[in-house]
Amino acid sequence: MIDLAEIHSLSAFQRNVKAHIARLKQSGKPQILTVNGAAEIIVQDAKAYQKLLEALEQAQANAAVALGLEQARRGEGKDAFQAIEEVRDELNLPPHGS
């Protein structure tokens, strides 16, 4: 959720960059910068951004697992051994046990 207290003009940000960076690091919240009154840029501390990327990656992994489970419930998908053999065939590897 965007904190309305974290909306600033780009010119105000430029005038006091050090204070804005300190606030970004302390709060961990992004700031929205406006140009001519319209939201144009979001700036964020690198540590908070990394945390956001990790949360996104986890959410994507969770969604993929949920999709796989749903497909398995519907009887879709392949046996693991069959899938491995198909990959071996695509890579021109010998069959398992050869």
Steps between C-alpha positions, in 0.01 A plus 500: 500500500625845417549737791368842398767657722760351264399700193744776414584714203808410301636850558462462880679166477782657299535789746546268797617163367689401816195545724279306259750215478526488879118483525488226234752290692336561837142433393557233235202652317518627143449865416298619206648796318279730301570716199253782442271343760481159332659185644797415278766309695523267797827490693583236757787392721699213344448272801123552491500443125688171543242391760223586252668293227536204737132523595405507131719198429340309788150594381583379148636171637188454713278564198696247292468235772126571536457468123692171498290362784180604323615336178587182692152499658351517151715208392716711272875477485746217457660234709841625621687210339326564168587870518865424576522261206348764270763751613773240444364443148496876426862527617602186313611333824494122538198348675529453874690183593693476172 
